[in-house]
Amino acid sequence: MPFGPLSPDQFAEQINMHGGGSQNLRTGMALVPGADHGYAVGVPGHEETLGRPTTADDVRGYQARLRANPAIASNPRAMHGAWQPDTEPGTTHDHSELIDDRREAVVLGRGRKEKAIFGVHEFADISLSAAKPARRTYYDKASKSFQGVSHIGTGQLGWQEVTYPVRGAGRGRKYVKR
């Protein structure tokens, strides 16, 4: 694949040859697993599944539908992701946002009720559904807020501890001071 923005023909070829890909909607640049960084977090309501391989017309049509939404078209983090599932023929297209910070991506993904986010550098899904409930809550003096600590399953990467803000903690609830 060439470096630089990909045409719809080139992006469709990448999807069909390599089983998927992600492309920035504003720049047309494809993400390169292992070289690029960030976490793709799906945006609900935009997933489309085709029961066949992707064509350039599919790419053009899907991207045109996304760009018709001004909030998506103006978002520099907006991505067009596509993959071919191992379990069934065809291609799934979705709209996602590329988030730099892993913790922010996990919180955003959970808020959107996503099953997983995609670690671009790791080239791996990071499961959110395998998360254990928060094991403890503590008051963080620096941020002057309560924080929950949980563990998330990270596919090939094992488990990782994640800290996130907790609303409604405190009064009448137990917490651990750090």
SULLIN-V386043 format. One record per backbone hydrogen bond with DSSP energy under -0.5 kcal/mol. CO is the residue of the C=O (numbers start at 1). NH is the residue of the N-H. If there is no record, write none. Layout:
((CO/NH) (CO/NH))
This chain:
((4/30) (7/11) (8/12) (9/13) (10/14) (11/15) (12/16) (13/17) (14/18) (14/20) (15/19) (19/84) (21/82) (22/31) (23/80) (24/28) (28/6) (29/24) (31/33) (32/35) (32/36) (38/120) (38/121) (39/41) (39/99) (40/42) (40/118) (41/97) (42/44) (43/46) (48/93) (50/91) (55/59) (56/60) (57/61) (58/62) (59/63) (60/64) (61/65) (62/66) (63/67) (64/68) (66/69) (68/70) (69/72) (69/73) (70/74) (72/75) (74/76) (75/78) (77/98) (78/25) (79/81) (79/96) (80/23) (81/94) (82/21) (83/85) (83/92) (91/50) (92/83) (93/48) (94/81) (95/43) (96/79) (97/41) (97/99) (99/39) (101/105) (102/106) (103/107) (104/108) (105/109) (106/110) (107/111) (108/112) (109/114) (110/113) (115/128) (115/129) (117/119) (117/126) (118/40) (118/120) (119/123) (119/124) (120/34) (124/119) (125/127) (126/117) (128/131) (136/149) (137/176) (138/140) (138/147) (139/141) (139/178) (140/144) (140/145) (145/140) (146/166) (147/138) (148/164) (149/135) (149/136) (150/162) (151/132) (152/160) (154/157) (155/158) (158/154) (160/152) (162/150) (164/148) (166/169) (169/171) (170/173))
